[in-house]
Amino acid sequence: MPAVKKRRRSAQAIDMTPYVDVIMLILTFFILTAQFKAELAEDIQVKLPNSGNDTTRLPERNVMTLVINKFGDIFADVDNIKVREDVLGDPIGLAAFHPDSTTQPGWNNPANLNDKGEMKRPIVAFDDREKFKKLLIDFRLSSKSNVGKDLRIVVKGDKEADIGAVQDLMDILKETKNTRFAFVTDLEIDESKENK
Amino acid sequence: MASVEQADGGSEQRGRKKNKWQKRKRLGFHIDMTPYVDVIMLLLTFFIMTSTLNQPQVMQINLPKGDENTTVKVDMGNVVFIRISEKGNIGLSKGKSDGTEEQPIKVNYDQLRQYLEGWGTQNKDMIMILKFHRKAKYDTMISILDEINRAAIEKRYSFSKMEEPDLRVLEAIGG
């Protein structure tokens, strides 16, 4: 019996130092690699199409994002607040244009744009094609004078969007001399698409 | 005398100090790390949860520069038409040097790549002309561009508007 008592009393304190060291390393890794989603990504929801070949990553800064949702609306946005204030007159404004006059713009109903059904950012609607073209040019000029760098253009289209809207956007880009741009896609993991 | 005493006293003081210091060092103390670890684990969980692992990638597109009015003359023998119908069906047909084109064939994504690879290796000057129906889905467009990118051929393609004759060609393969 005394032997048992003795064992009980010698409760061991585990040295936590190596454990904490490792956890701190992991924590540092996650803090450094963390990238917080841009405001826009939350406001307009799109399902990206998959592609398997390209390995180019999405550029992080000085990006003009052109979002096409499934209603065929085009949203133009830049990541720089100054540029937005300069061109749109609102630091969190979001420019929108609906190229197809035969259909109704989807942004009339905020429930179309995201799950929450409300927009954090006010929409600056453009109803004229020429004005929208001018906006794209203004974005680039303002970026050049404010940031000193040219904007890179990415097109983020919804899977379900009509190609017509994409074609209209490509025409606009071509007319505004923006001949280099990129389509944003998700990396395709399985090959199931091949057997469609 | 006095100086000696002083010296002695000094050494005694130093000695005492040393002893005190040694004693303190020997004391040792334990910090309870548990709350610290708790907070760190919370932070860690937060960053793991919020980090986005699948970062989207981009597909680079270069449109030709130049006016709408500039027309480029190409030999029809080098042209391959890829037409996509409203339903997402792909009609593939090869142009002939006399200005007409061969009978279109209906292909799936895999076959499209194989045909393009076959023709592209035979004819290094092959040009692909993509004609999409306006109501076709953007997903189809990306898939087709992806197949072209994947094929081991020169990526020379252009987008063109779909017109009446194209619709008739597509009807031949079932719309």
Interface residues (C-beta under 8 A of the other chain):
Chain A: A13 M16 T17 Y19 V20 I23 M24 I26 L27 F30 I31 T33 A34 Q35 F36 K37 L48 P49 N50 S51 G52 N53 D54 T55 T56 R57 L58 P59 I68 V154 G157 D158 K159 E160 A161 D162 I163 G164 A165 V166 Q167 M170 L173 K174 E175 K177 T179 R180 F181 A182 F183 V184 T185 D186 L187 E188 K193 E194 N195 K196
Chain B: H30 M33 T34 Y36 V37 I40 M41 L43 L44 F47 I48 T50 S51 T52 N54 Q55 P56 Q57 V58 M59 Q60 I61 N62 L63 P64 K65 E68 I84 N108 Y109 D110 F132 H133 R134 K135 A136 K137 Y138 D139 T140 M141 I142 S143 L145 D146 N149 R150 F159 K161
